[in-house]
Amino acid sequence: MSLKLNKTQIERFSRQIILKNIGILGQKKIIQSKVLIIGMGGLGCPVAEFLARAGVGSLGIVDYDNVNLSNIHRQSLYDNSDLNKSKVSIAKKKLKKINSKTKVICHKVKLNENNFNKIVKNYNYIVDGSDNFKTKFLINDFCIKSKKFLVTGAISKFDGHIFTFNFKDKKTPCLRCFFQENKISDDILNCEYEGILGTVAGIIGTIQANEILKQILNIGKNLNGFILILDLLNLNFRKVKLSKRKICLCK
């Protein structure tokens, strides 16, 4: 890699550079990476914050909503002064304060079949922090076709689910192998009806960021082919193997 780290960068990232699995070469990989975060809510905020702090060079953030008062207890980039303002605009300002060298690209849109490819094609890694299954299946299907690396998170009440899909591996199952579209309701992801403890969002989002960084660095084991289920009320963690459905888009 031709990129050279300056003294400021070496000092800023020194605590992770000294890790034997990262080093200077690993930090260069992080700085040159491009990550898209879909949904700047309870999951997207901690993902974006920790990726910016780690030094990710380019962050795309997607959300069409404005900040409302009920967001603030779990969406860590916003405060009372941000009410009724665009989430992506506020998030960009906060992220640039954390790391001015991270390029933050705002996409204030509602993703659909018509605009999805244009937005997502420029990124190597995709984080799904959306709160409805229509969007989750849209993300899943595109990432299968384009062989993108995808980390999906879902939260409700005291529980969290994390999926990692490396679609360059033909053996990888997908979200549709676990959830059948005609048998799943968005109500289970709706914080307005089901409720959510703010710390649950922070924990799941942080794990999503961790999975992205591991993939960028090509270190450790990821969750490819598994789902991590966290019951944070009773501190029960389970890792369950996913199997491909016989009839599925990912076959």
N, C-alpha and C positions, 0 to 999 in steps of 0.2 A: 504493500500500500504506500502510495506516494505522500499521503497526508502526514504532516509532522505536528506533534503536539507542542504548543508553546509552554512557557514556564507557568503561566496562569492556569492553563488547562491541567497540567500535571499536578499542581497544588490542589485545584478544585476537586479533582477526581482521585486524589492520592490514596484515599482509604479503600477504594475498590480496585485501583490499579495494583496495589500490593498483593491482592489475592492471586494465588498462583494460577488459577483458572482464567484470569482476565489479563492482567499486565497491560503494557502499552499497546500491543497488537489488538487485544480485546477492546480496549477503549476506543481505538480507531474504528473498529467494527460498529460500535454503538453510535459514534458520532456520524458515521456514514449511512446509518439505517433510516428507513422511512416507514413510519407506522401510522395507520389510520384508526382512529377511535370513533366508533359509531354510538352516539348517545353520551351526552355530557351531563349525566345525572349522578346518582349515588355510586355507580360503578366507574363511569368515565372520568370523574374528577380525580380519584386517587390514582387511577391508571396514568392519566396525563401528568399529574404532579410528579410521580416517582420516575416516569420515563424522562421527563425534562430534567429532573435532578440527576439522573444517571448519565445524561449527556446525549440522548437521542437527537440526531441532527435535524430531522424533519418530522413534525407531528401534524397530521390532518385531524381536525375535530369536526364532527357532524352533529348538529342539533338545530331544530327549527323553533324551539321553545324560548320563552323568556323566564327569568327567575321569579318564582313566587315564594311567599313566606313559608309555606309548608316544605319547600325544598331544603331550607337552610340547615335543618337538624342532621342531614346526612350527606349533603352535597358540598364537599369541603372547600371548594374554590370560591364560594359565594358568601356574602354577608348582607346585613340589612341595607347597606348603601347600594346594593345591586338590584333591589327589587324592581320588577317590570322591565329590566334591561335584557338584551340578548345574551343567552348563555355563552355562545361561542365567542362573542366580543369580549365579555367580561373574563372568560377563561383565558383568552389569548393575552390580555393585559396582565393577569396574575402569573401566567406561565413565563412570560417574558421577564417579569421581575425575578422569578426564580432562576432562570437561565436565559440571558439575553441572546445567547448564540444559537439557541434552538429556533429553527424556523417553524412558525405556527401558521397553518393554513386553515382558514375558517370556511366551513360549508354550512351556511344557514339555510338548509333545505330539508324537506321531508323526502327521504329516499323512496324511490319507486323503480319499476322496471325500466323506465325511460332515461333516468339520470344516473343509475347505479354504476354502470360500466365506466362512464366518463370520469366519475369521482374516484372510484376504487382502483382503477388500473395503474395508477402512478405509485402505489404503495406496495411494499414487500410483505408487510405483516398487518393483519386486521384484528382489531379487538371489538367484540360485540358487547356493548353495554346497553343495548336497547331493552325496552320494557314491554314488548309485545311480540307474539309469535309470528305474525305476518312478516315483520321486519327480520326476525331471526331466521326464518326459512329463506327469505330473499338473500340474506347475507350468506347463509349456508350454501345455497344453490350456486351463487356466483363463484364462491371460493372453490367449490368442487370443479367447476368448468375451467377456471383460470389457474387452478392448482396453487392457490394462496394459502399461507399458514394462518390459521384462525384460532383465536381463543375466545370462547363464549362464556359469559357469566349470567347467572339468574339468581335473584334473591326474593325472599318472601318471609315475613314474620321474623323468625330467628334462624332461618335456614338459608344455605347458599349452595349452588351447584356450579361447578367449573368443568368445561369441556375443552380439550385441545385437539385440533384436527390438522394433521400434516398431510394435505391432499396430494402432495407429490408422491406419497406412498399409496399405491393402488389398493393396499389391504386396509386402509383407514376407513372405518365406518363414519357416518355423519349424524347430524342432529336428527334427521328423519328416521334413522335407525332406532332412535330412543323415543322420540315423540312422533305420534301419528297426527298429521295436521288436522284431520277431521274429528279427532278425539281429544283435543286439548283446548282449554279455554284461557283467554288472556286474563281472566279474573285472578288466577293464581300468581300473576306477576304484577297485579295492580295494587300499589301501596295504599291507594285511597280506600280500597275495600278490605284488603288483607292486613295492612299495616306492615311496618318494617322498623327494626331497631337500627339506629344510625350506624353503630359500630359494625354491624353485619355487612353493610355496604362497603365500609372501609376495608374490612378484612378480605372480602372476596375480590374487590378491585385491586388490592395490593398483590394478591396471589396472581391475578391475571397479568399485572405488570411484570412480576417475577418470571412467569412463564415466557413472556415475550423476550425478556432480556436473556434468559437461558437459550432460547432459540437463536437469537442474534449471535450469541457467543458460541453456540454449538457445544454447550456443556451440560452435564447432569442428565437426568431422565425427565422427560416431559410426560404429560398425561395422554399422549396420543393413543387412541383406542380405549380410553377409560373415562369415567366420570368421577370427579371428587365431590362427595356429598358431605357437607358440614352442618351438623346440628349444634349450633353455638349456644343454645339454651342448656343443653346437657353435656356439651363438649364431647360429642361423638363424631368421629371422622371416619368415613368409609370410602374406599376406592373400588369401584365396580367396573368390571370389564364389559365393554360394549361389543356386540356382535352385529355384523352386517345383515340387514334384511335381504331376503332372496330377491325381492323386487324393490329396488331403490335407485335413486338418481346416482348414487355413488358406486354402483356395481360396475 
